Structure formats: C-alpha cells, structure tokens
Amino acid sequence: MKTRCRFLAFSLSWLMFGCGSAPPPQTLAESPKLTSAPTPEPPSSGAAVTTASAATSAPAPSAAADDAPPAEEQDRFAKVPGLIKLYQTEGPMDLDERCGEYEVRTRLSKDQTRVEIVNAAGKIVRQFKPAPGLERYEPAWCFDVTGDGVPELALTRTTGGAHCCHENTLISLTPQLETLVVHAQGNGSMDLLTPVDVDGDGTWELMDTNDVLVGEGSEPYAFTHFFPAIFRLQKGKYVRATKLFPDYLKAERERAMKDLSACAPGCWNGGDGEYVLGLSLLLGDWDSFKQTAGCPEPAQKQLEKLGKRISKSLR
C-alpha cells in the first residue's frame, strides 16, 4: 500500500499522548511512517530508532513486517505503557489535562477549539486562540523529551482544510513557558514532532515530515511520499538536522528500494523514484547511487530536474 494512503487514513483520527518524565529509550528499527511491532527482537537493519515512553526501560520491540497493518490500526504509542493521549478523536469538546505544574485546557466554541495553559493559581498564562473560520488549536502530547525533569507540551494548529495546513509547536513547561521549536508541517501526516531516539544514543530527537513532494512531485496527493524531518536538541532548541542521521536515512532508502524494485524500471519515473531521489540527496550520494541502483538514464534526467527544485527543502 502506498505510504500516502496510510497517511490519509490516519488523518481521520490523529493520535496524541500525555505527560511524564522521559525514560530510557526503547529501540524501534522502523521507518518514521510505521509503528513498532509488539514482539521483542533485535532490529533487523539500519539505525536504532526509538519511541517515547512514560514507563521504565523495556526490551526492544521488533522491526515491523514489510506488510504493515493499515494506518487506522497503527498507533505509534498504543503499545507504550503509561502514555496519555491528549488529542480528541471523537469530536471536539472541553477537556482538562495535567501537564507538569500546569493544567492544559481545551475549550470548544462554535466548532473551534482553543488551548489554555493554566498555572497552579488558576491563572491563564498562555492562550492559543484560532482565527475566525475553521482554524483550531489542539494539544498533542505532554512529555519530558529534553530529559531535564520538566515536561514539554506539543500543540498542533490546523487551518481546517482537507489536508492543509498544519503547524506543530513544542513548549517547555518551565515558569517561562519556553518555545523549543515551531514546525510548519504543511500537509498533514501522522508525525507530530514524535519523540524518537534516531541514532540510539539515549537522547530524544523529534520526528516530523517534509511535504515538498505535494507541490513538486508527480503523484496525486493520496500517493505522495513525505520525507522525514528530524529535529535535534542543540543549545536548548530543537533544530532541523535530518542530514545528521545517515544510518537512519540509508535504512529508510533500503526499505523504499524494495517498493521501487518491485515495479522497476517504470517506477523510477513516479513517486517511488522521487522518494529515493530525495533520500539520496539528503545522504549526498545521488550521483553514485543512481548508477548502482540501476536508474534508467531517461528517469535520471527527469529526477535531476526535480532534484534542483527540491534540494533546498531537504535538510
């Protein structure tokens, strides 16, 4: 099944999760678009990738099978004990949740939702109010992703379009309520600044998506591939640093090549080839990889034109 189909199915029921201090990471040898498998075993290939948990250290889940279940059956966090989902999946309503020293309130008004962060004295110290129309704010998750003992709150803003546009924000719930990153995600996906230990070093990165192929690629939206967008904590802020994780990118390209090889050479001219191109540009080895991977010369020329248009968006 095409990756984008899984994204569309998931967009009807986004999944969010709640607060707690960051535990030792759990290994998940997985694409950013897939979820962990329930049976523990070592990763099969590529970089170690882990998912946030509010529980103590646990055995590593196995790599997911090639034929993953449909997106509506997938939940990146459902099999992680102790995580609380903050996002409302059964329609907007008023909701109060604790997150560290604060209460996070979701308030419904005329089919729009706003988010209020309330301190221990009951005072609203920060408020996220939607613009008139279909725009809404919703809490995504609460978790100590930085490991400093203070949880972070992730929020998402959507304009109310069919699949665009979305913006994800991460706030450290210190007394100053410090914003650590704002990511203009654009078209929706199942990645919402997901805490992931991409390189297995025991610190959290944030996984989100790059939707550049929605406008530049050849496929209809339903079949468009999203590139990974990985954020790393540097000097107290999360900065986009996808290229710093080559092992992860190589493992993702290897997975993508399985799909591409199944219908090559024709698929080099479509979305699968465009996705492999982008991953190779992130890795910086497209010139050599296109030859070893058997990309036909006509497809190379077409892809390289695309590469010139999207290269600045890949970082």
C-alpha positions in Angstrom: 0.0 0.0 0.0 1.3 3.4 -0.8 2.7 5.4 2.1 0.4 8.3 1.4 -2.7 6.2 1.7 -1.7 5.3 5.2 -1.3 9.0 6.0 -4.8 9.8 4.7 -6.5 7.0 6.7 -4.7 8.2 9.8 -5.7 11.8 9.3 -9.2 11.0 10.4 -8.0 10.0 13.9 -4.8 11.7 14.9 -3.2 10.3 17.9 -1.8 12.2 20.8 -0.2 11.4 24.2 0.5 12.8 27.6 2.9 13.8 30.3 5.6 12.1 32.3 9.4 12.2 32.6 11.5 10.8 29.8 12.6 7.1 30.5 15.5 5.3 28.8 14.6 5.0 25.1 13.1 1.8 23.7 14.6 0.6 20.4 12.4 0.7 17.3 14.1 -0.2 14.0 11.5 1.4 11.9 10.6 3.9 9.2 9.2 7.2 10.5 5.9 6.3 8.8 5.4 3.0 10.6 4.8 1.8 14.1 6.6 -0.7 16.3 5.8 -4.4 16.3 4.7 -6.0 19.6 7.2 -8.9 19.7 10.7 -8.1 21.2 13.7 -8.9 19.0 16.8 -7.0 17.8 16.4 -4.5 14.9 16.9 -6.1 11.5 18.9 -3.3 9.8 19.7 0.4 9.8 19.9 2.8 12.7 18.3 2.3 16.0 15.1 4.3 16.2 13.2 4.6 19.5 9.8 5.9 20.6 9.0 7.9 23.7 7.6 6.1 26.7 6.4 7.1 30.2 7.4 3.6 31.5 10.8 2.4 32.7 13.3 0.7 30.3 11.8 -2.2 28.4 13.0 -4.8 25.9 13.3 -3.6 22.3 10.3 -4.2 20.1 11.0 -5.9 16.8 11.2 -4.3 13.4 7.8 -4.1 11.7 6.9 -6.5 9.0 7.1 -5.4 5.4 3.3 -5.6 5.1 2.4 -3.2 7.9 -1.3 -3.0 9.0 -3.5 -0.2 7.8 -2.9 3.2 9.4 -6.1 3.1 11.3 -4.8 0.0 13.1 -1.4 1.6 13.8 -0.7 3.6 16.9 2.9 4.6 17.5 2.2 5.0 21.2 -0.6 2.5 21.9 1.9 -0.3 22.9 4.0 2.0 25.1 2.8 1.8 28.8 1.8 5.0 30.6 1.3 7.4 27.7 -1.9 9.5 27.8 -3.3 10.8 24.5 -4.5 14.4 24.7 -5.8 14.8 21.2 -9.6 14.3 20.9 -10.5 11.6 18.4 -14.3 11.6 18.9 -15.1 15.2 18.1 -14.1 18.4 19.8 -15.2 19.1 23.4 -13.9 20.8 26.6 -11.0 18.9 28.1 -8.7 19.4 31.1 -5.4 17.6 31.5 -2.5 18.0 33.9 1.0 18.5 32.4 3.7 19.1 34.9 2.9 22.1 37.1 0.2 23.3 34.7 -3.3 22.4 33.6 -3.9 22.3 29.8 -7.4 23.2 28.9 -9.1 22.6 25.5 -12.2 24.8 25.1 -14.8 24.4 22.3 -16.6 27.4 20.9 -18.6 27.3 17.6 -16.8 24.2 16.4 -13.4 25.7 17.0 -11.0 24.8 19.8 -8.5 26.9 21.7 -5.9 25.8 24.2 -5.2 27.5 27.5 -2.2 26.8 29.8 -3.2 27.5 33.4 -0.8 27.7 36.3 -1.3 26.4 39.9 -3.1 29.6 40.9 -5.7 29.1 38.2 -4.4 31.9 36.0 -4.3 31.5 32.2 -0.6 32.2 31.5 -0.7 31.4 27.8 -3.6 31.0 25.3 -3.7 29.7 21.7 -6.8 31.2 20.0 -7.9 30.2 16.5 -8.5 32.7 13.8 -12.1 33.0 12.5 -13.2 30.2 10.3 -12.2 26.6 10.6 -8.9 27.0 12.3 -8.3 25.2 15.6 -5.6 24.5 18.2 -5.3 21.2 20.0 -2.9 19.7 22.5 -0.9 16.9 21.1 1.2 15.4 23.9 3.0 16.1 27.2 6.3 14.5 27.8 9.8 15.3 29.2 11.5 15.0 25.8 14.6 17.1 26.8 15.3 15.0 29.9 15.6 18.0 32.2 12.8 16.9 34.5 10.3 19.4 33.1 7.7 18.1 30.6 7.2 19.6 27.2 3.8 20.2 25.7 3.3 19.7 21.9 0.4 21.6 20.2 -0.9 21.4 16.7 -2.7 24.2 14.8 -4.7 23.4 11.7 -6.4 25.7 9.2 -9.3 23.3 8.7 -8.5 22.5 5.1 -8.9 19.0 3.7 -5.3 18.2 4.4 -3.6 21.5 4.9 -2.2 23.3 6.7 -0.7 22.2 10.0 1.8 23.7 12.3 3.3 21.9 15.3 4.8 23.7 18.3 6.8 22.4 21.3 6.8 24.3 24.6 8.9 23.5 27.6 6.6 24.0 30.7 9.1 25.9 32.7 7.9 29.0 34.6 8.8 31.0 31.4 6.9 28.6 29.0 9.8 28.5 26.5 9.1 27.6 22.9 11.6 25.0 21.7 10.5 24.6 18.1 7.7 25.6 15.6 7.4 23.4 12.5 5.2 24.4 9.6 4.3 20.9 8.6 2.0 22.0 5.8 0.0 19.0 4.6 -0.9 16.6 7.3 0.7 13.3 8.3 0.8 11.0 11.3 4.1 12.5 12.6 3.5 15.3 15.2 7.0 16.1 16.5 7.2 12.5 17.6 9.9 11.8 20.2 12.4 9.3 18.7 15.9 8.3 19.5 17.1 8.1 15.9 20.7 7.2 16.5 20.3 5.2 19.7 22.5 7.5 21.8 19.9 7.8 24.6 18.7 11.3 23.8 15.5 12.2 22.1 15.1 13.7 18.6 11.8 14.8 17.2 10.4 13.2 14.0 8.1 15.1 11.7 7.6 15.3 7.9 8.6 17.3 4.9 5.8 17.7 2.3 7.8 19.2 -0.6 6.6 16.5 -3.0 3.0 17.5 -2.6 3.7 20.5 -4.8 6.7 19.3 -6.7 6.2 15.6 -7.2 4.3 13.8 -10.0 1.8 11.8 -7.8 -1.7 12.8 -6.7 -1.9 13.8 -3.1 -3.2 10.5 -2.0 0.0 8.7 -3.1 2.6 11.4 -2.3 5.6 10.4 -0.2 6.6 12.6 2.7 10.3 12.9 3.6 11.4 12.6 7.2 12.2 15.8 9.0 14.3 15.2 12.1 14.9 17.8 14.8 17.8 17.6 17.2 18.2 19.4 20.5 21.0 22.0 20.2 21.7 24.7 22.7 18.3 24.4 24.2 16.3 24.5 21.0 15.2 21.8 18.5 16.7 22.5 15.1 16.2 20.6 11.9 19.1 18.3 11.3 17.9 15.4 9.1 21.2 15.0 7.3 23.0 14.3 10.5 21.4 10.8 10.7 22.8 8.9 7.6 22.2 5.4 9.1 18.5 6.1 9.5 18.3 7.6 6.0 20.1 4.6 4.5 17.7 2.2 6.2 14.7 4.2 5.0 16.1 4.2 1.5 16.7 0.5 1.6 13.0 0.0 2.6 11.9 2.3 -0.2 14.1 0.5 -2.7 12.1 -2.7 -2.0 8.9 -1.0 -3.2 10.7 0.6 -6.2 12.4 -2.7 -7.2 9.1 -4.5 -7.3 8.0 -2.5 -10.3 11.2 -1.1 -11.8 12.2 0.3 -14.1 8.9 2.1 -14.7 8.5 3.3 -11.1 11.7 5.4 -11.3 9.5 7.9 -13.2 7.0 8.2 -10.4 6.7 8.8 -6.7 8.8 5.9 -5.6 11.7 7.1 -7.6 11.2 10.7 -6.4 11.3 9.5 -2.8 14.5 7.5 -3.3 16.0 10.6 -5.1 15.2 12.8 -2.1 16.6 10.4 0.4 19.8 10.2 -1.7 20.0 14.0 -1.9 19.8 14.1 1.9 22.6 11.5 2.1 24.6 13.4 -0.6 25.3 10.3 -2.7 22.7 10.5 -5.6 25.4 10.7 -8.3 26.9 7.4 -7.4 23.7 5.7 -6.1 21.7 6.2 -9.3 24.2 4.1 -11.2 24.4 1.2 -8.7 20.7 1.2 -8.2 20.0 0.8 -11.9 18.1 4.0 -12.5 17.5 4.3 -16.3 19.1 7.3 -18.0 15.8 8.9 -19.1 14.5 8.7 -15.5 17.8 10.2 -14.2 17.3 13.3 -16.3 13.7 13.7 -15.1 14.7 13.2 -11.4 17.6 15.5 -11.6 15.3 18.3 -12.8 13.2 17.6 -9.7 16.2 17.5 -7.5 17.2 21.1 -8.4 13.7 22.2 -7.3 13.6 20.4 -4.0 17.2 20.3 -2.8 16.9 23.4 -0.7 13.9 22.0 1.1 15.8 18.9 2.2 17.7 19.5 5.4 
